[in-house]
Amino acid sequence: MEPRGMKKWHPFATMPEQYIGLQEVIKRQLEVPQPVLTKEQMEQINFTLIEALHINK
């Protein structure tokens, strides 16, 4: 009689379609909707970025 040794258990490895589906669900849960910015907010962000580039910040 031989010892079984250490066997690793991969529950989702036997069903790759389920693993792919779970990854898609997790990815959708992590998505953040794009914010709606006013023209003034976009100008302020643009000004901040330009200023940071000029002073190397």
C-alpha beads as a LAMMPS data file, in Angstrom:
LAMMPS data file: protein, C-alpha beads

57 atoms
56 bonds

1 atom types
1 bond types

-500.0 500.0 xlo xhi
-500.0 500.0 ylo yhi
-500.0 500.0 zlo zhi

Masses

1 110.0

Atoms # bond

1 1 1 0.000 0.000 0.000
2 1 1 1.400 3.400 -1.022
3 1 1 0.766 6.641 0.887
4 1 1 -1.525 9.117 -0.882
5 1 1 0.792 12.034 -0.322
6 1 1 -0.358 15.604 -0.523
7 1 1 -3.051 16.258 -3.109
8 1 1 -4.104 19.796 -3.940
9 1 1 -7.745 20.547 -4.456
10 1 1 -8.762 22.899 -7.285
11 1 1 -12.556 23.178 -7.160
12 1 1 -12.920 25.494 -10.172
13 1 1 -10.163 23.985 -12.287
14 1 1 -12.534 21.223 -13.362
15 1 1 -15.038 23.769 -14.717
16 1 1 -13.144 26.521 -16.589
17 1 1 -16.386 28.101 -17.855
18 1 1 -17.504 28.729 -14.277
19 1 1 -14.098 30.223 -13.400
20 1 1 -14.287 32.607 -16.369
21 1 1 -17.846 33.578 -15.422
22 1 1 -16.820 34.325 -11.843
23 1 1 -13.936 36.500 -13.033
24 1 1 -16.353 38.521 -15.197
25 1 1 -18.754 39.019 -12.274
26 1 1 -15.900 40.202 -10.042
27 1 1 -14.657 42.556 -12.777
28 1 1 -18.149 44.086 -13.190
29 1 1 -18.419 44.628 -9.429
30 1 1 -15.146 46.576 -9.422
31 1 1 -16.181 48.954 -12.211
32 1 1 -16.753 52.571 -11.236
33 1 1 -19.091 54.679 -13.372
34 1 1 -17.510 57.618 -15.161
35 1 1 -18.334 60.857 -13.328
36 1 1 -20.302 63.589 -15.078
37 1 1 -18.255 66.792 -14.915
38 1 1 -19.401 70.314 -15.557
39 1 1 -17.438 72.572 -17.877
40 1 1 -16.059 74.476 -14.886
41 1 1 -14.845 71.263 -13.237
42 1 1 -13.106 70.165 -16.439
43 1 1 -11.431 73.582 -16.755
44 1 1 -10.262 73.418 -13.129
45 1 1 -8.769 69.929 -13.651
46 1 1 -7.090 71.098 -16.863
47 1 1 -5.655 74.167 -15.110
48 1 1 -4.342 72.006 -12.256
49 1 1 -2.672 69.593 -14.676
50 1 1 -1.057 72.413 -16.690
51 1 1 0.183 74.072 -13.501
52 1 1 1.638 70.779 -12.227
53 1 1 3.484 70.249 -15.527
54 1 1 5.010 73.718 -15.392
55 1 1 6.312 73.392 -11.853
56 1 1 7.254 69.678 -12.235
57 1 1 5.034 68.664 -9.344

Bonds

1 1 1 2
2 1 2 3
3 1 3 4
4 1 4 5
5 1 5 6
6 1 6 7
7 1 7 8
8 1 8 9
9 1 9 10
10 1 10 11
11 1 11 12
12 1 12 13
13 1 13 14
14 1 14 15
15 1 15 16
16 1 16 17
17 1 17 18
18 1 18 19
19 1 19 20
20 1 20 21
21 1 21 22
22 1 22 23
23 1 23 24
24 1 24 25
25 1 25 26
26 1 26 27
27 1 27 28
28 1 28 29
29 1 29 30
30 1 30 31
31 1 31 32
32 1 32 33
33 1 33 34
34 1 34 35
35 1 35 36
36 1 36 37
37 1 37 38
38 1 38 39
39 1 39 40
40 1 40 41
41 1 41 42
42 1 42 43
43 1 43 44
44 1 44 45
45 1 45 46
46 1 46 47
47 1 47 48
48 1 48 49
49 1 49 50
50 1 50 51
51 1 51 52
52 1 52 53
53 1 53 54
54 1 54 55
55 1 55 56
56 1 56 57
